[in-house]
Amino acid sequence: MFNILQPEGWIPAKGYANGIETRGRQIFVAGMIGWDGQCRFTSDDFVDQCRQALQNIIDTLACAGATPQHLVRMTWYVKDKNEYLAQGKQLGKVYQEVIGRHYPAMTLVQVADLLEDRAKVEIEATAVVPDL
């Protein structure tokens, strides 16, 4: 399906891949925030919002017949990197519950704000379903 790119001599990445090589049908998922399908926030907790944003990505991928294993890239936008770092263990558990033990190429960026005032995180994703 894909080839994880790990430069020789580099320490292996933890929780993400340095790069991924793949072929197939590409699926681009817009930035997802921590609200439900009815655009309602059920929590102001950072980890809860991450769980919901990840689930929103999975639900959107399913519309194209894709699964978390097809993810090749994710970009995370957070309002507070310290909140992200402080809740790393909890976030790792939530990630594995929703996505599994699949780690695409990832980027994390702290931003000044997000469009929705209550949003603490926004995650966009790219998936590739391999050619048959």
C-alpha positions, 0 to 999 in steps of 0.5 A: 500500500505504501512505503514509510520513508526513513532516512538511513542513520536517522532516529525513528520518528515516534508517533508519525512517519518522516515521509510516505511514498504511495500510489492510488486514489487520493482523498483530501479531508478538510480541517476538522474541529472538535464538534459533531456532525450537527456543528455542536461542541459537546466539550471544551476539553482539548483531548475530547475535541481531538477525539471528535476531530479524529472521528470526523476525519474517519467518518469523512474517509468512510464516505470514500470507502477509505479507512484510517490505514489509508491516511498518509498525511495529517496537519494539526493546528492547535491554539496552545502547544503547551496544552498539546504537550501536557496531555500527550499521553492521554492524546496518544491513547485517544489517537490509538483508539480512533486511528489505531497504530497507524502513523502517517506523516504529520505536522503540528502548528500552533496558531493564533486562533481558529475560526470557531471560537470554542475550537482548540484543534483543527486537523486536516488529512490526506489519504490514499486508497491503493490502486487494485 
